[in-house]
Amino acid sequence: MHGFTRRRVPGAPGRARRLGHMYASLSQPSLKAALWDMDGTLVDTEPYWIAAEHDLVEAHGGSWSHEQAMQLVGQSLMHSAGILQDAGVRLEKREIIDTLSARVIERIKEDVPWRPGARELLDELHGAGVRCALVTMSEGPLAREVVAALPKPYFEFLVTGDTVSQGKPHPEAYLTAVERLRLSDPELTIDHCVAFEDSVPGVAAALASGVVTVGIPHQVPLPDDIRRTTWSTLAGRTVAELEQLVLDRARAASGVAAAGVLLEGAN
């Protein structure tokens, strides 16, 4: 065009390259792993736990209400054992955990109460090559019993309550899972991972770890929190929806980074 002179904006090529790299990364597959809570999310074992707690407290001459039981949903077993001691159970915490776990395992061997849509979504994730890990405060023996009842080896590994030093709502269990996933994929980050949780402590742990978090409330309602996505059920949910959640996270992060780059160049 005659009379038109291109004016060079200082720093523009560098900013463009950086922005281009960020936006290009959005077109790449971003969902790499799904991290599953177990009790209340994968399986509806909370009634089994509540019945075991009730029987144990009554055996020691106490009473155990539904409201008291709801306070333990999603908590670590060691924390729960302390509450049961306060309710009158005259056993060491380790004995309480072993007693409760044994009773729940007995029930699981009779019937595994899968949550609606959980196995179907697991199967779709498996078929899509998305890695899955179980992140639960239940201990290894119970978790392995549940996983053994699945038709395929969906879970690459288990992070259980007896393998971490701090239970939910602390993020250690989720951070441990991400670290293990990274052993075979160093490029994987928390932004590539989605967690499924049903309880307040579980959601808090997932959010604190930084992974994309989906809350599926079951026994206890979840407080409003814009940092997570809430689904009423896993039934009918798809891998495509999870990929979109991870992509939305990446776009939001890229938008913030892009704004920072432009501001930096303007200064």
Contacts in CASP RR format, 6 or more apart in sequence:
PFRMAT RR
TARGET T0000
AUTHOR 0000-0000-0000
METHOD contacts of the structure
MODEL  1
MHGFTRRRVPGAPGRARRLGHMYASLSQPSLKAALWDMDGTLVDTEPYWI
AAEHDLVEAHGGSWSHEQAMQLVGQSLMHSAGILQDAGVRLEKREIIDTL
SARVIERIKEDVPWRPGARELLDELHGAGVRCALVTMSEGPLAREVVAAL
PKPYFEFLVTGDTVSQGKPHPEAYLTAVERLRLSDPELTIDHCVAFEDSV
PGVAAALASGVVTVGIPHQVPLPDDIRRTTWSTLAGRTVAELEQLVLDRA
RAASGVAAAGVLLEGAN
10 265 0 8 1.000
11 265 0 8 1.000
15 261 0 8 1.000
15 262 0 8 1.000
15 264 0 8 1.000
15 265 0 8 1.000
18 261 0 8 1.000
19 258 0 8 1.000
19 261 0 8 1.000
22 254 0 8 1.000
22 255 0 8 1.000
22 257 0 8 1.000
22 258 0 8 1.000
23 254 0 8 1.000
25 250 0 8 1.000
25 254 0 8 1.000
26 247 0 8 1.000
26 250 0 8 1.000
26 251 0 8 1.000
26 254 0 8 1.000
29 243 0 8 1.000
30 191 0 8 1.000
30 192 0 8 1.000
30 243 0 8 1.000
30 246 0 8 1.000
30 247 0 8 1.000
30 250 0 8 1.000
31 130 0 8 1.000
31 192 0 8 1.000
31 194 0 8 1.000
31 239 0 8 1.000
31 242 0 8 1.000
31 243 0 8 1.000
31 246 0 8 1.000
32 130 0 8 1.000
32 131 0 8 1.000
32 181 0 8 1.000
32 185 0 8 1.000
32 188 0 8 1.000
32 192 0 8 1.000
32 193 0 8 1.000
33 130 0 8 1.000
33 131 0 8 1.000
33 132 0 8 1.000
33 133 0 8 1.000
33 177 0 8 1.000
33 178 0 8 1.000
33 181 0 8 1.000
33 188 0 8 1.000
33 192 0 8 1.000
33 193 0 8 1.000
33 194 0 8 1.000
34 125 0 8 1.000
34 130 0 8 1.000
34 131 0 8 1.000
34 132 0 8 1.000
34 133 0 8 1.000
34 193 0 8 1.000
34 194 0 8 1.000
34 195 0 8 1.000
34 196 0 8 1.000
34 242 0 8 1.000
35 132 0 8 1.000
35 133 0 8 1.000
35 134 0 8 1.000
35 135 0 8 1.000
35 174 0 8 1.000
35 177 0 8 1.000
35 178 0 8 1.000
35 193 0 8 1.000
35 194 0 8 1.000
35 195 0 8 1.000
35 196 0 8 1.000
35 206 0 8 1.000
35 211 0 8 1.000
36 42 0 8 1.000
36 122 0 8 1.000
36 132 0 8 1.000
36 133 0 8 1.000
36 134 0 8 1.000
36 135 0 8 1.000
36 155 0 8 1.000
36 195 0 8 1.000
36 196 0 8 1.000
37 74 0 8 1.000
37 135 0 8 1.000
37 136 0 8 1.000
37 195 0 8 1.000
37 196 0 8 1.000
37 197 0 8 1.000
37 198 0 8 1.000
37 199 0 8 1.000
37 202 0 8 1.000
38 45 0 8 1.000
38 134 0 8 1.000
38 136 0 8 1.000
38 138 0 8 1.000
38 143 0 8 1.000
38 146 0 8 1.000
39 45 0 8 1.000
39 46 0 8 1.000
39 49 0 8 1.000
39 74 0 8 1.000
39 136 0 8 1.000
39 137 0 8 1.000
39 138 0 8 1.000
40 46 0 8 1.000
40 115 0 8 1.000
40 198 0 8 1.000
40 199 0 8 1.000
40 218 0 8 1.000
40 219 0 8 1.000
41 115 0 8 1.000
41 118 0 8 1.000
41 196 0 8 1.000
41 197 0 8 1.000
41 198 0 8 1.000
41 216 0 8 1.000
41 218 0 8 1.000
42 114 0 8 1.000
42 115 0 8 1.000
42 118 0 8 1.000
42 134 0 8 1.000
42 146 0 8 1.000
42 196 0 8 1.000
43 108 0 8 1.000
43 112 0 8 1.000
43 113 0 8 1.000
43 114 0 8 1.000
43 115 0 8 1.000
43 118 0 8 1.000
43 146 0 8 1.000
44 113 0 8 1.000
44 114 0 8 1.000
44 115 0 8 1.000
44 218 0 8 1.000
45 104 0 8 1.000
45 107 0 8 1.000
45 108 0 8 1.000
45 113 0 8 1.000
45 138 0 8 1.000
45 146 0 8 1.000
46 73 0 8 1.000
46 218 0 8 1.000
46 219 0 8 1.000
47 113 0 8 1.000
48 103 0 8 1.000
48 104 0 8 1.000
48 107 0 8 1.000
48 108 0 8 1.000
48 113 0 8 1.000
49 69 0 8 1.000
49 72 0 8 1.000
49 100 0 8 1.000
49 104 0 8 1.000
50 66 0 8 1.000
50 69 0 8 1.000
51 103 0 8 1.000
51 107 0 8 1.000
52 99 0 8 1.000
52 100 0 8 1.000
52 103 0 8 1.000
52 104 0 8 1.000
53 64 0 8 1.000
53 69 0 8 1.000
53 72 0 8 1.000
53 80 0 8 1.000
53 84 0 8 1.000
53 100 0 8 1.000
54 64 0 8 1.000
54 69 0 8 1.000
55 103 0 8 1.000
56 84 0 8 1.000
56 89 0 8 1.000
56 96 0 8 1.000
56 99 0 8 1.000
56 100 0 8 1.000
57 63 0 8 1.000
57 64 0 8 1.000
57 84 0 8 1.000
57 87 0 8 1.000
57 88 0 8 1.000
57 89 0 8 1.000
58 64 0 8 1.000
60 88 0 8 1.000
60 89 0 8 1.000
60 90 0 8 1.000
60 91 0 8 1.000
61 88 0 8 1.000
62 87 0 8 1.000
62 88 0 8 1.000
63 87 0 8 1.000
64 87 0 8 1.000
68 83 0 8 1.000
68 87 0 8 1.000
70 219 0 8 1.000
70 220 0 8 1.000
71 83 0 8 1.000
72 79 0 8 1.000
72 80 0 8 1.000
72 83 0 8 1.000
73 199 0 8 1.000
73 200 0 8 1.000
73 201 0 8 1.000
73 219 0 8 1.000
73 220 0 8 1.000
74 137 0 8 1.000
74 168 0 8 1.000
74 198 0 8 1.000
74 199 0 8 1.000
74 200 0 8 1.000
74 201 0 8 1.000
74 202 0 8 1.000
75 83 0 8 1.000
75 137 0 8 1.000
75 168 0 8 1.000
75 201 0 8 1.000
76 137 0 8 1.000
76 161 0 8 1.000
76 166 0 8 1.000
76 167 0 8 1.000
76 168 0 8 1.000
77 97 0 8 1.000
77 100 0 8 1.000
77 101 0 8 1.000
77 137 0 8 1.000
77 138 0 8 1.000
77 139 0 8 1.000
77 161 0 8 1.000
78 93 0 8 1.000
78 97 0 8 1.000
78 167 0 8 1.000
79 167 0 8 1.000
80 96 0 8 1.000
80 100 0 8 1.000
81 93 0 8 1.000
81 94 0 8 1.000
81 96 0 8 1.000
81 97 0 8 1.000
82 93 0 8 1.000
82 96 0 8 1.000
84 96 0 8 1.000
85 91 0 8 1.000
85 93 0 8 1.000
85 96 0 8 1.000
89 96 0 8 1.000
91 99 0 8 1.000
97 139 0 8 1.000
101 138 0 8 1.000
101 139 0 8 1.000
101 141 0 8 1.000
101 142 0 8 1.000
104 138 0 8 1.000
104 142 0 8 1.000
105 141 0 8 1.000
105 142 0 8 1.000
105 145 0 8 1.000
108 142 0 8 1.000
108 145 0 8 1.000
108 146 0 8 1.000
108 149 0 8 1.000
109 145 0 8 1.000
112 146 0 8 1.000
112 149 0 8 1.000
115 216 0 8 1.000
115 218 0 8 1.000
115 233 0 8 1.000
115 234 0 8 1.000
116 233 0 8 1.000
116 234 0 8 1.000
116 235 0 8 1.000
117 233 0 8 1.000
117 234 0 8 1.000
117 235 0 8 1.000
117 236 0 8 1.000
117 237 0 8 1.000
118 234 0 8 1.000
119 150 0 8 1.000
119 151 0 8 1.000
120 234 0 8 1.000
120 235 0 8 1.000
120 236 0 8 1.000
121 234 0 8 1.000
121 236 0 8 1.000
121 237 0 8 1.000
121 238 0 8 1.000
121 239 0 8 1.000
122 132 0 8 1.000
122 150 0 8 1.000
122 154 0 8 1.000
123 152 0 8 1.000
123 154 0 8 1.000
124 238 0 8 1.000
124 239 0 8 1.000
125 132 0 8 1.000
125 154 0 8 1.000
125 239 0 8 1.000
125 242 0 8 1.000
126 132 0 8 1.000
126 152 0 8 1.000
126 154 0 8 1.000
128 239 0 8 1.000
130 239 0 8 1.000
130 242 0 8 1.000
131 156 0 8 1.000
131 181 0 8 1.000
132 154 0 8 1.000
132 155 0 8 1.000
132 156 0 8 1.000
133 155 0 8 1.000
133 156 0 8 1.000
133 157 0 8 1.000
133 158 0 8 1.000
133 159 0 8 1.000
133 177 0 8 1.000
133 180 0 8 1.000
133 181 0 8 1.000
134 143 0 8 1.000
134 147 0 8 1.000
134 155 0 8 1.000
134 157 0 8 1.000
134 158 0 8 1.000
134 159 0 8 1.000
134 160 0 8 1.000
135 159 0 8 1.000
135 173 0 8 1.000
135 174 0 8 1.000
135 177 0 8 1.000
135 195 0 8 1.000
136 143 0 8 1.000
136 158 0 8 1.000
136 159 0 8 1.000
136 160 0 8 1.000
136 161 0 8 1.000
136 173 0 8 1.000
137 160 0 8 1.000
137 161 0 8 1.000
137 167 0 8 1.000
137 168 0 8 1.000
137 173 0 8 1.000
138 160 0 8 1.000
138 161 0 8 1.000
139 160 0 8 1.000
139 161 0 8 1.000
139 162 0 8 1.000
140 158 0 8 1.000
140 160 0 8 1.000
140 161 0 8 1.000
140 162 0 8 1.000
140 163 0 8 1.000
143 158 0 8 1.000
143 160 0 8 1.000
144 158 0 8 1.000
147 154 0 8 1.000
147 155 0 8 1.000
147 158 0 8 1.000
156 181 0 8 1.000
157 177 0 8 1.000
157 180 0 8 1.000
159 173 0 8 1.000
159 174 0 8 1.000
159 176 0 8 1.000
159 177 0 8 1.000
159 180 0 8 1.000
161 167 0 8 1.000
161 173 0 8 1.000
163 176 0 8 1.000
164 172 0 8 1.000
164 173 0 8 1.000
164 176 0 8 1.000
165 172 0 8 1.000
166 172 0 8 1.000
167 173 0 8 1.000
167 205 0 8 1.000
168 199 0 8 1.000
168 201 0 8 1.000
168 202 0 8 1.000
168 204 0 8 1.000
168 205 0 8 1.000
169 200 0 8 1.000
169 201 0 8 1.000
169 202 0 8 1.000
169 204 0 8 1.000
169 205 0 8 1.000
169 208 0 8 1.000
170 205 0 8 1.000
170 208 0 8 1.000
171 205 0 8 1.000
171 206 0 8 1.000
171 208 0 8 1.000
171 209 0 8 1.000
171 210 0 8 1.000
173 205 0 8 1.000
174 195 0 8 1.000
174 205 0 8 1.000
174 206 0 8 1.000
174 208 0 8 1.000
174 209 0 8 1.000
174 210 0 8 1.000
174 211 0 8 1.000
175 209 0 8 1.000
177 193 0 8 1.000
178 188 0 8 1.000
178 189 0 8 1.000
178 190 0 8 1.000
178 193 0 8 1.000
178 209 0 8 1.000
178 211 0 8 1.000
181 188 0 8 1.000
181 193 0 8 1.000
182 188 0 8 1.000
190 209 0 8 1.000
190 210 0 8 1.000
190 211 0 8 1.000
191 212 0 8 1.000
191 246 0 8 1.000
191 249 0 8 1.000
191 250 0 8 1.000
191 253 0 8 1.000
192 246 0 8 1.000
193 211 0 8 1.000
193 212 0 8 1.000
194 211 0 8 1.000
194 212 0 8 1.000
194 213 0 8 1.000
194 214 0 8 1.000
194 242 0 8 1.000
194 245 0 8 1.000
194 246 0 8 1.000
195 206 0 8 1.000
195 209 0 8 1.000
195 211 0 8 1.000
195 212 0 8 1.000
195 213 0 8 1.000
195 214 0 8 1.000
196 214 0 8 1.000
196 215 0 8 1.000
196 216 0 8 1.000
196 234 0 8 1.000
197 203 0 8 1.000
197 205 0 8 1.000
197 206 0 8 1.000
197 213 0 8 1.000
197 214 0 8 1.000
197 215 0 8 1.000
197 216 0 8 1.000
198 215 0 8 1.000
198 216 0 8 1.000
198 217 0 8 1.000
198 218 0 8 1.000
198 219 0 8 1.000
198 220 0 8 1.000
199 218 0 8 1.000
199 219 0 8 1.000
199 220 0 8 1.000
199 222 0 8 1.000
200 220 0 8 1.000
200 222 0 8 1.000
200 223 0 8 1.000
203 213 0 8 1.000
203 215 0 8 1.000
203 222 0 8 1.000
203 225 0 8 1.000
203 228 0 8 1.000
206 213 0 8 1.000
206 228 0 8 1.000
207 213 0 8 1.000
207 225 0 8 1.000
207 227 0 8 1.000
207 228 0 8 1.000
212 229 0 8 1.000
212 245 0 8 1.000
212 246 0 8 1.000
212 249 0 8 1.000
213 227 0 8 1.000
213 228 0 8 1.000
213 229 0 8 1.000
214 228 0 8 1.000
214 229 0 8 1.000
214 230 0 8 1.000
214 231 0 8 1.000
214 242 0 8 1.000
214 245 0 8 1.000
215 222 0 8 1.000
215 228 0 8 1.000
215 229 0 8 1.000
215 230 0 8 1.000
215 231 0 8 1.000
216 230 0 8 1.000
216 231 0 8 1.000
216 232 0 8 1.000
216 233 0 8 1.000
216 234 0 8 1.000
217 230 0 8 1.000
217 232 0 8 1.000
222 228 0 8 1.000
222 230 0 8 1.000
229 245 0 8 1.000
231 237 0 8 1.000
END
